[in-house]
Amino acid sequence: MPFASAAGAFRAHWPEYLIEGALLGGFMLSACLATVACVLPSSPLAQALPNPLLQRTLIGLAMGFTAIGLIYSPWGKRSGAHMNPAVTIAFAALGKVKGWDAAFYIMSQFVGGAAGVLLSWLLVGHLMAAPEVGWVVTVPGPDGVGVAFAAEVAISFGLFLAVLFASNRARLAPYTGIIAGILVASYIVVEAPFSGMSMNPARSMATAVVAGNYRAMWLYFTAPPLAMLLAAGVYTVVSRECGVKCAKLHHVHGVRCIFRCGWCRHEQPRAGEVGVSSLEMNRT
């Protein structure tokens, strides 16, 4: 029975679902506050650094460090820190995330992202609506929708391919979150003028709902998932010897893993179970 399966998944894994929403909510809170601090004309930081490139660099650094902090946090280690429906969809396509887990992850990400933007609104009020801040919505830049679509495909493909290459190699796996954070920061600096730098349907919808601005929303719902699915396909072809171990960006032994996990050697470890030893992991 589908509903029985959904209820069973929710009872077993609801902490991970809630964590996913909270993580993206925290990311969006940081994104909104960093943008207000860096681009609002009345902000001392924006007055000290009026150059848009420098402002994007500061925002990129803030968001890169935020991503790294969330991925390596206790909550990030627990849920896997997808924080992005496109990431969850791609891992599900790779056979690492079961259907109902993927569905609940995605729902939680959308709700959590919107909650983070609403909390930002409560904290800074009308400053979110300033033209320079623009509710931090992601919209195509002056080069148009076509360029924005291509840019979203490129950055989403690059991010997920890097995550797969790093997270599935024992020596690189501990640094996956750092690699992802560096890419997020770099993309904000370089790519944001073309598409707003989303890579994430839930992130774009979160700001669109609060701002009431759904311009080119189809772009942010199609480009990131398609690009990450493409990256998953490319990875499976060029890196068959490693395969895909887990859907977590940072897998830690002794922390519950609800995925079909190659590091753990089993599908659904119970709370408190420990997977293979660190020595065995290094031999993988």
C-alpha positions, 0 to 999 in steps of 0.5 A, spaced: 500 500 500 503 506 497 500 510 503 502 505 508 509 505 505 509 513 506 507 512 513 512 507 515 518 511 511 515 517 515 515 514 522 522 511 521 526 517 518 522 523 520 528 526 523 532 526 517 526 530 513 526 535 518 533 536 518 533 537 511 528 543 511 532 546 517 538 546 513 536 549 507 532 554 512 538 556 515 542 557 508 536 561 506 537 565 512 544 566 511 543 568 504 538 573 505 542 577 511 548 576 507 545 580 501 542 585 505 549 587 509 553 587 502 548 590 497 543 595 501 546 602 500 545 604 507 549 598 509 556 600 512 559 594 508 556 596 502 558 603 503 565 601 504 565 596 498 561 599 493 564 595 487 558 589 485 564 584 484 567 585 491 560 585 494 558 578 490 565 576 493 563 577 500 556 574 499 560 568 496 564 567 501 559 568 506 555 562 503 560 558 501 562 558 509 555 557 510 554 551 506 561 548 509 558 549 516 552 546 514 554 540 511 559 538 517 554 540 522 551 534 526 545 535 522 548 535 516 552 529 517 545 526 519 541 527 513 546 528 508 545 535 507 542 535 500 539 541 501 536 541 494 531 537 490 535 536 484 541 533 489 536 528 492 533 527 485 539 525 482 541 520 488 535 517 487 536 516 480 543 513 482 539 508 486 541 511 493 535 514 496 528 510 496 522 513 493 518 516 499 525 518 502 526 522 496 519 525 496 519 527 503 526 530 503 524 534 497 517 537 501 521 538 507 526 542 502 521 546 499 518 548 506 524 549 510 527 554 504 521 558 504 521 558 512 528 561 512 526 567 507 520 568 512 524 568 518 529 573 514 523 578 513 521 578 520 528 580 522 530 585 517 523 587 514 522 592 509 530 591 507 528 585 503 524 589 499 529 594 497 531 594 489 538 592 490 536 586 495 530 584 491 528 579 496 534 575 493 530 572 488 533 568 482 531 571 475 535 571 469 540 577 468 540 582 462 543 576 457 536 573 457 533 566 459 537 562 454 544 564 457 541 563 464 538 556 462 545 554 460 549 557 466 544 554 471 546 547 467 553 548 467 554 550 474 549 544 477 553 539 472 559 541 475 557 541 482 554 535 482 560 531 478 565 534 483 561 531 489 560 525 486 568 524 484 570 527 491 565 523 496 566 516 493 573 516 494 576 515 501 581 520 501 577 525 498 571 524 501 572 528 508 573 534 503 567 533 499 563 539 503 569 544 502 569 542 495 562 544 494 563 550 499 568 553 494 564 552 488 558 555 491 562 561 493 565 561 486 559 561 482 556 566 486 562 571 484 562 569 477 555 566 475 550 570 479 549 576 474 547 571 469 541 567 472 542 569 480 546 562 481 540 558 484 542 550 482 536 549 487 529 549 485 527 550 492 531 555 493 528 559 487 521 558 489 523 560 497 524 567 495 519 567 489 513 565 494 515 571 499 516 576 493 511 574 489 516 574 483 515 567 479 519 570 473 522 564 469 521 559 474 520 553 469 528 555 468 530 553 475 525 547 476 528 544 470 536 546 469 538 544 475 535 537 476 537 535 468 544 537 469 545 533 475 542 527 472 546 528 466 552 529 471 550 522 474 550 519 468 557 521 466 560 519 472 557 512 472 560 511 465 567 514 467 568 512 474 565 505 474 570 502 478 568 507 484 561 507 483 556 511 488 557 509 495 552 513 499 547 519 498 551 523 504 555 529 502 559 527 508 558 520 511 561 519 518 561 512 521 557 511 527 551 516 525 545 513 522 545 513 515 538 511 511 540 510 504 543 504 500 550 506 503 556 502 500 560 505 506 556 502 511 555 495 507 548 495 509 541 499 507 538 501 513 542 502 519 539 503 525 540 509 530 547 507 534 549 502 529 556 503 526 558 501 519 565 499 517 571 501 520 575 507 518 581 502 516 576 498 512 573 505 509 580 507 507 581 500 503 574 501 499 
